[in-house]
Amino acid sequence: MNQPVRNIMIVGVGGQGSLLASKLLGHLLLNKGFDVKVSEVHGMSQRGGSVVTYVRFGEKVYSPIIDQGEADLIVSFELLEAARWLPYLKEGGQIVTNTQMIDPMPVITGAAQYPEHLEEKIAEKARLDALDCLELARQAGSAKAVNIVLMGRLSRYFDFPEEDWLESIEACVPARFVDLNKTAFSLGRNHTPA
């Protein structure tokens, strides 16, 4: 295989499903024969806190940690989190983000304002694929499926067949939610901006 190690960061806000997203991605990569290291969720995983998970894969991976300037891909559940973790993206790296804006505590308390024009600012520094995952998740049948919409979008940056991703959804998601999640995945993967 002789595959160089690739680094993916999944960033967001507690309660958005980043744990399931990293589990699904880890399952898929293991099934494809890679050595995979998935870090524990770092941060305040209760609802509202900033959360980051590292997924590293290749022929041989020795550590789950990704340092600044090393991420090939950043998958972000929220726009400000994409901006916050931008220093970790390597030159020429790709950001896949939900355009949803969730006010962090300093904004909620009035101590700060949510930054304006974040999409444009991020796009000046990185390749950006931004879409309204919340709206697509609602179309699939549940606002909670944002994480799977994002995984669908992420799948466009891999050469794996769609069936392999769907198998991992079947393995990682409770049976009663499989169809909904497959729909969410498909909407994220195939969405073309208006």
Secondary structure, 3 states (H helix, E strand, C coil): CCCCCEEEEEEEECCCCHHHHHHHHHHHHHHCCCEEEECCCEECCCCCCEEEEEEEEECCCCCCCCCCCCEEEEEECCHHHHHHCHHHEEEEEEEEEECCCCCCHHHHCCCCCCCCCHHHHHHHHCEEEEECHHHHHHHHCCHHHHHHHHHHHHHHHCCCCHHHHHHHHHHHCCHHHHHHHHHHHHHHHHCCCC
